[in-house]
Amino acid sequence: MSNAFDILQERGFVKQTNHEEDLRSLLAEQSVTVYLGIDPTSDSLHVGHLLPLMGLVHLQRAGHRPIALVGGGTAMIGDPSGRTELRQMISKETICSNVEAIGRQLRRFLSPDESGTLMVNNADWLWNLNYIDFLREIGSQFSVNRMLTAECFRSRMERGLSFIEFNYMLLQAYDFLMLFRKYGCRLQIGGDDQWSNILAGADLIRRLEREDAYALTFPLLTTSSGKKMGKTESGAVWLDAAKTSPFEFYQYWRNCDDADVGRLLAFYTLLPMDEVRKLGALKDQEANRAKRVLAFEVTKLVHGEEEARKAEEASMALFGSGGDQESVPVAEVPSSRVKAGVDLGELMHEIGLAGSNSEARRLISQGGVYVNDERVTDRFRQVSLADANDGRIVIRKGKKAYKVVKIV
């Protein structure tokens, strides 16, 4: 299978597209320039960004030219899509710093020196835009009545939609037009919450350039339980190792639900679909093998093979099947702190396993806390040197959150 559209469709990426048969033919007949836009609202990408990024990787591997656009200009406005309230305004200095950080992460996936890959920043053409000229050329092509029917705006009308956000669709459409004019870009991809914005850009190119342009969106992934993908009790799952350690990242995938493994392997790895289907069909205890493959492959893509091996070893050590515990998140605590005994709830709060002492005690009472793999139910339990093995105490919250307390 060589057609990029069929590859994406087989792996479950295709949610919506305009002119499906024309796009399939175009991707089969020639190399197409395609872009994905990401606004630098943080200094790291997270798992939510990873699915469309993997889509771009598949297009590149099929011979198409990717453009990764980091929205240093649009981040000044804030995308209202999927939001219930106005995004917090970000300073130019913060945006510039975020652009650099995200650019470094994107280069791990897209290899800018290969296949003519481009990394661009829409601040280059948006920051010094002449507003009157922009309104005359671009604003005149948009119907306010039609814009208000878009989901990204319609869902905000009751709570209130600011004028600054109302401009976002025009700016994103203008990005598509600029990339068409500069690089011949004909396809924009993104999450399905971007459908209205992407269509607006394709329509703008058709109106002003009399040329066809295409939109392709990917599903906004949720788990089988309906939970938004990439969220944990402690927040987002980041691609930056300083925000989410490789071990924590590995464990996130290792602890996914059995029902989600097949889809996640198709979305987040480069494994052939024959192998994905075989792994996804494994049941019960055998499903753990598929989860280990998933966790290793995704961690390897994001953090490299060495960090993936370390995370795998650490996970094996915690689950009692050998391995090396050195890569498990560690919190150092002075021996004097635990010599006479320290309250477990206080310690959990101190090392970041709970937001407060009371939250920790509630978790203990509910049976969700383990010390060295032994469930604790006494919310006033004391931890002391007697709990240490080789100077370490393993504290676990639920199935996924671990910390090794190293006595120093």
C-alpha positions as CSV (number, residue, x, y, z in Angstrom):
1,M,0.0,0.0,0.0
2,S,1.7,3.2,-1.2
3,N,-1.1,5.8,-1.3
4,A,-0.6,8.0,1.8
5,F,-4.4,8.5,2.1
6,D,-5.0,4.7,2.3
7,I,-2.2,4.3,4.8
8,L,-3.8,7.0,7.1
9,Q,-7.3,5.5,6.6
10,E,-6.2,2.0,7.4
11,R,-4.5,3.2,10.6
12,G,-7.7,5.1,11.7
13,F,-6.4,8.7,11.1
14,V,-9.1,10.0,8.7
15,K,-12.0,11.7,10.4
16,Q,-13.1,14.3,7.8
17,T,-11.9,15.5,4.5
18,N,-13.2,17.6,1.6
19,H,-13.1,16.0,-1.9
20,E,-11.9,12.6,-0.7
21,E,-11.5,10.9,-4.0
22,D,-9.7,13.9,-5.5
23,L,-7.3,14.0,-2.5
24,R,-6.6,10.3,-2.7
25,S,-5.8,10.6,-6.4
26,L,-3.6,13.6,-5.8
27,L,-1.6,11.8,-3.1
28,A,-1.1,8.9,-5.4
29,E,0.0,10.8,-8.4
30,Q,2.5,13.4,-7.1
31,S,4.4,14.6,-4.1
32,V,2.2,17.0,-2.1
33,T,3.2,19.7,0.3
34,V,1.2,19.4,3.5
35,Y,1.2,21.4,6.6
36,L,0.4,21.0,10.3
37,G,0.1,24.0,12.6
38,I,0.8,24.1,16.3
39,D,0.4,27.1,18.5
40,P,3.3,27.5,21.1
41,T,1.0,28.0,24.1
42,S,3.5,26.0,26.2
43,D,7.2,25.2,26.1
44,S,6.4,21.6,25.2
45,L,4.2,19.5,23.1
46,H,1.9,16.9,24.8
47,V,0.3,13.7,23.8
48,G,-2.7,15.6,22.3
49,H,-0.2,17.0,19.7
50,L,1.3,13.6,19.0
51,L,-1.5,12.1,16.9
52,P,-1.6,14.7,14.1
53,L,2.2,14.8,14.3
54,M,2.3,11.1,13.6
55,G,-0.1,11.7,10.7
56,L,2.5,14.2,9.2
57,V,5.3,11.6,9.8
58,H,3.3,9.0,7.7
59,L,2.8,11.5,4.9
60,Q,6.6,12.3,4.9
61,R,7.4,8.6,4.8
62,A,5.1,8.2,1.8
63,G,7.1,10.8,-0.1
64,H,5.2,14.0,0.6
65,R,6.8,17.3,1.8
66,P,5.8,18.3,5.3
67,I,5.7,21.8,6.7
68,A,5.6,22.1,10.5
69,L,4.2,25.6,11.3
70,V,4.7,26.9,14.8
71,G,2.2,29.7,15.3
72,G,4.1,32.5,16.9
73,G,1.6,34.9,15.4
74,T,-1.6,33.1,16.0
75,A,-0.6,32.3,19.6
76,M,-0.9,36.1,20.2
77,I,-4.6,35.7,19.6
78,G,-5.6,32.3,21.0
79,D,-7.6,29.6,19.2
80,P,-11.2,29.5,20.6
81,S,-11.7,25.9,19.3
82,G,-12.6,23.5,22.1
83,R,-12.5,26.3,24.7
84,T,-15.2,27.4,27.0
85,E,-13.5,30.7,27.8
86,L,-10.9,33.2,26.5
87,R,-7.4,31.8,26.5
88,Q,-4.9,33.7,28.6
89,M,-2.8,36.2,26.7
90,I,0.9,35.2,26.3
91,S,3.7,37.7,26.1
92,K,5.9,37.9,22.9
93,E,9.0,36.9,25.0
94,T,7.3,33.8,26.2
95,I,6.0,32.9,22.8
96,C,9.5,33.2,21.3
97,S,10.9,31.0,24.0
98,N,8.1,28.4,23.4
99,V,8.7,28.5,19.6
100,E,12.3,27.5,20.1
101,A,11.5,24.7,22.5
102,I,8.7,23.2,20.3
103,G,10.9,23.5,17.2
104,R,13.5,21.3,18.9
105,Q,10.9,18.7,19.7
106,L,9.5,18.7,16.1
107,R,12.9,18.1,14.7
108,R,13.1,14.7,16.4
109,F,10.2,13.5,14.3
110,L,10.5,15.3,10.9
111,S,14.3,15.5,10.1
112,P,14.3,19.0,8.5
113,D,17.1,18.1,6.1
114,E,15.1,15.2,4.5
115,S,12.3,15.4,1.9
116,G,12.4,19.2,1.8
117,T,10.9,19.4,5.3
118,L,10.2,23.0,6.3
119,M,9.9,24.5,9.8
120,V,8.1,27.9,9.6
121,N,6.8,30.5,12.1
122,N,3.7,32.4,11.1
123,A,5.0,35.4,13.1
124,D,7.2,36.1,10.1
125,W,4.1,37.3,8.2
126,L,1.5,38.0,10.9
127,W,3.4,40.2,13.3
128,N,3.9,43.1,10.8
129,L,0.7,42.6,8.9
130,N,-1.0,45.8,7.7
131,Y,-4.5,45.5,9.2
132,I,-6.3,47.6,6.6
133,D,-4.7,45.7,3.7
134,F,-5.6,42.4,5.5
135,L,-9.2,43.4,5.9
136,R,-9.5,44.4,2.2
137,E,-7.9,41.3,0.8
138,I,-8.9,38.6,3.3
139,G,-11.7,39.9,5.5
140,S,-13.8,40.7,2.4
141,Q,-13.9,37.0,1.6
142,F,-15.6,35.9,4.9
143,S,-19.3,35.9,5.7
144,V,-19.9,36.6,9.4
145,N,-23.2,34.6,9.2
146,R,-21.3,31.6,7.9
147,M,-18.6,31.9,10.5
148,L,-21.1,31.9,13.3
149,T,-22.3,28.5,12.2
150,A,-18.8,27.0,12.8
151,E,-18.7,24.8,15.9
152,C,-15.6,26.6,17.3
153,F,-17.7,29.8,17.5
154,R,-21.2,28.5,18.0
155,S,-20.3,26.7,21.2
156,R,-18.9,29.9,22.6
157,M,-21.8,32.2,21.8
158,E,-23.7,31.7,25.0
159,R,-20.6,32.4,27.2
160,G,-19.4,35.2,25.0
161,L,-16.9,35.3,22.2
162,S,-14.4,38.1,22.1
163,F,-13.6,40.0,18.9
164,I,-9.9,39.0,19.2
165,E,-10.8,35.3,19.0
166,F,-13.2,36.0,16.1
167,N,-10.1,36.9,14.1
168,Y,-8.5,33.5,14.6
169,M,-10.2,31.8,11.7
170,L,-9.1,34.5,9.3
171,L,-5.5,34.3,10.5
172,Q,-5.3,30.5,10.2
173,A,-6.9,30.7,6.7
174,Y,-4.3,33.3,5.8
175,D,-1.6,31.0,6.9
176,F,-2.8,28.3,4.4
177,L,-2.9,31.0,1.7
178,M,0.6,32.1,2.4
179,L,2.0,28.6,2.4
180,F,0.2,27.9,-0.9
181,R,1.7,31.1,-2.4
182,K,5.2,30.5,-1.0
183,Y,5.6,26.7,-1.2
184,G,2.7,25.4,-3.2
185,C,1.1,23.8,-0.1
186,R,-2.3,22.2,-1.0
187,L,-3.2,20.2,2.1
188,Q,-3.6,21.1,5.7
189,I,-4.1,18.5,8.4
190,G,-5.0,18.8,12.1
191,G,-7.3,17.6,14.9
192,D,-11.0,17.5,14.1
193,D,-11.6,20.6,16.3
194,Q,-9.8,22.5,13.5
195,W,-12.2,21.4,10.7
196,S,-13.9,24.8,10.3
197,N,-10.6,26.7,10.3
198,I,-8.9,24.4,7.8
199,L,-11.9,24.5,5.5
200,A,-11.9,28.3,5.6
201,G,-8.3,28.2,4.4
202,A,-9.0,25.8,1.5
203,D,-12.0,28.0,0.5
204,L,-9.8,31.2,0.7
205,I,-7.3,29.6,-1.7
206,R,-10.1,28.6,-4.1
207,R,-11.6,32.1,-4.0
208,L,-8.3,34.1,-4.4
209,E,-6.1,31.7,-6.4
210,R,-8.7,29.7,-8.3
211,E,-6.9,26.5,-7.2
212,D,-8.0,23.4,-5.3
213,A,-6.8,23.0,-1.7
214,Y,-7.6,20.2,0.7
215,A,-8.6,19.6,4.3
216,L,-8.0,16.5,6.3
217,T,-8.7,16.1,10.0
218,F,-7.9,13.4,12.5
219,P,-10.1,12.2,15.4
220,L,-9.8,13.7,18.8
221,L,-8.9,10.6,20.7
222,T,-10.6,9.4,23.8
223,T,-10.0,6.2,25.7
224,S,-12.6,3.4,25.7
225,S,-13.9,4.8,29.0
226,G,-14.5,8.2,27.3
227,K,-11.6,10.0,29.0
228,K,-9.7,12.5,26.9
229,M,-6.4,10.9,25.7
230,G,-3.2,12.3,27.2
231,K,-4.7,13.4,30.6
232,T,-3.8,12.0,34.0
233,E,-4.7,12.9,37.5
234,S,-1.6,15.0,37.6
235,G,-2.3,16.8,34.3
236,A,-1.1,16.5,30.7
237,V,1.4,13.9,29.5
238,W,4.2,16.0,28.1
239,L,6.8,15.1,25.5
240,D,9.4,17.1,27.4
241,A,11.4,14.8,29.8
242,A,11.6,17.6,32.4
243,K,7.8,17.8,32.6
244,T,7.0,14.1,32.2
245,S,9.9,11.8,32.8
246,P,10.6,9.0,30.3
247,F,9.6,6.4,33.0
248,E,6.3,8.2,33.7
249,F,5.7,8.5,29.9
250,Y,6.4,4.8,29.4
251,Q,4.0,3.9,32.3
252,Y,1.2,6.0,30.8
253,W,1.1,3.8,27.8
254,R,1.9,0.6,29.7
255,N,-1.2,1.1,31.8
256,C,-3.7,1.8,29.0
257,D,-6.9,-0.2,28.9
258,D,-6.8,-3.5,27.0
259,A,-9.6,-2.2,24.7
260,D,-7.4,0.7,23.6
261,V,-4.2,-1.1,22.7
262,G,-4.9,-1.9,19.0
263,R,-6.0,1.7,18.2
264,L,-3.0,3.2,20.1
265,L,-0.5,0.9,18.3
266,A,-2.0,2.0,15.0
267,F,-1.9,5.7,15.9
268,Y,1.3,6.1,17.9
269,T,3.8,3.6,16.4
270,L,5.3,2.9,13.0
271,L,4.8,-0.8,13.3
272,P,3.3,-2.5,10.2
273,M,-0.5,-3.0,10.4
274,D,-0.2,-6.8,10.3
275,E,1.8,-6.7,13.5
276,V,-0.6,-4.1,15.0
277,R,-3.6,-6.3,14.4
278,K,-1.9,-9.4,15.9
279,L,-0.9,-7.5,19.0
280,G,-4.3,-5.8,19.3
281,A,-6.0,-9.1,19.2
282,L,-4.2,-10.4,22.3
283,K,-6.5,-10.9,25.3
284,D,-6.3,-11.1,29.1
285,Q,-2.7,-11.7,30.4
286,E,-1.3,-11.8,26.9
287,A,-2.5,-8.2,26.3
288,N,0.3,-7.1,28.6
289,R,2.8,-8.1,25.9
290,A,1.0,-5.7,23.5
291,K,1.1,-3.0,26.1
292,R,4.8,-3.4,26.6
293,V,5.4,-3.1,22.9
294,L,3.2,0.0,22.7
295,A,5.0,1.7,25.7
296,F,8.4,0.9,24.3
297,E,7.7,2.0,20.8
298,V,6.1,5.3,21.7
299,T,8.8,6.1,24.3
300,K,11.5,5.3,21.7
301,L,9.9,7.7,19.2
302,V,9.7,10.5,21.7
303,H,12.7,10.0,23.9
304,G,15.0,7.7,22.0
305,E,15.8,4.0,22.3
306,E,18.2,4.3,25.2
307,E,15.6,6.1,27.4
308,A,12.9,3.6,26.3
309,R,15.2,0.7,27.5
310,K,15.8,2.4,30.8
311,A,12.1,3.0,31.3
312,E,11.3,-0.6,30.4
313,E,13.9,-1.9,32.9
314,A,12.6,0.4,35.6
315,S,9.0,-0.9,35.0
316,M,10.2,-4.5,35.1
317,A,11.9,-3.8,38.5
318,L,8.8,-2.3,40.0
319,F,6.6,-5.2,38.9
320,G,9.0,-7.7,40.4
321,S,10.3,-9.3,37.2
322,G,13.9,-8.1,37.3
323,G,15.2,-5.0,35.6
324,D,16.9,-1.8,36.8
325,Q,15.2,0.6,39.2
326,E,17.6,3.5,38.5
327,S,15.2,5.2,36.0
328,V,12.2,5.3,38.4
329,P,11.4,8.8,39.6
330,V,13.4,9.4,42.8
331,A,12.8,11.7,45.7
332,E,15.7,12.1,48.1
333,V,14.8,12.4,51.8
334,P,17.3,12.8,54.7
335,S,17.6,9.8,57.0
336,S,17.0,12.1,59.9
337,R,13.5,12.8,58.4
338,V,12.4,9.2,58.6
339,K,14.6,7.8,61.4
340,A,11.9,8.2,64.0
341,G,9.0,7.8,61.5
342,V,7.3,10.3,59.2
343,D,3.6,10.5,58.4
344,L,2.9,8.7,55.1
345,G,0.4,11.3,54.0
346,E,2.9,14.2,54.7
347,L,5.6,12.3,52.8
348,M,3.4,11.7,49.8
349,H,2.6,15.4,49.7
350,E,6.2,16.3,50.1
351,I,7.4,14.1,47.2
352,G,4.6,15.1,44.8
353,L,2.4,12.1,44.9
354,A,-0.5,14.1,46.4
355,G,-1.7,17.7,46.3
356,S,-2.1,17.9,50.0
357,N,-1.8,15.9,53.2
358,S,-5.6,15.5,53.4
359,E,-5.8,14.2,49.8
360,A,-3.0,11.7,50.6
361,R,-4.9,10.4,53.7
362,R,-8.1,10.1,51.6
363,L,-6.3,8.0,49.1
364,I,-4.8,5.8,51.8
365,S,-8.2,5.3,53.4
366,Q,-9.6,4.2,50.0
367,G,-6.8,1.6,49.7
368,G,-5.1,3.3,46.8
369,V,-1.6,3.6,48.3
370,Y,1.1,1.0,48.5
371,V,4.4,0.9,50.4
372,N,6.8,-1.6,48.9
373,D,3.9,-3.2,47.1
374,E,1.9,-3.7,50.3
375,R,-1.5,-1.9,50.4
376,V,-1.8,0.6,53.2
377,T,-5.2,1.4,54.7
378,D,-4.2,3.1,58.0
379,R,-4.3,6.8,57.1
380,F,-2.0,7.6,60.0
381,R,0.7,5.1,58.9
382,Q,4.3,6.1,59.7
383,V,7.1,5.4,57.3
384,S,10.5,4.7,58.9
385,L,13.9,3.3,58.1
386,A,12.5,-0.2,58.8
387,D,10.6,0.2,55.5
388,A,13.8,0.7,53.5
389,N,15.4,-1.9,51.3
390,D,18.9,-1.0,50.3
391,G,18.1,2.6,51.4
392,R,15.0,2.9,49.2
393,I,11.3,2.8,49.8
394,V,8.9,2.5,46.9
395,I,5.6,4.3,47.3
396,R,2.8,3.8,44.7
397,K,-0.4,5.7,44.2
398,G,-3.0,3.7,42.3
399,K,-1.7,1.7,39.3
400,K,0.4,4.4,37.6
401,A,2.1,6.8,40.0
402,Y,5.3,5.7,41.6
403,K,8.1,7.4,43.6
404,V,11.2,5.8,45.0
405,V,12.2,7.5,48.3
406,K,15.9,7.4,48.5
407,I,17.2,7.7,52.1
408,V,20.3,10.0,52.1
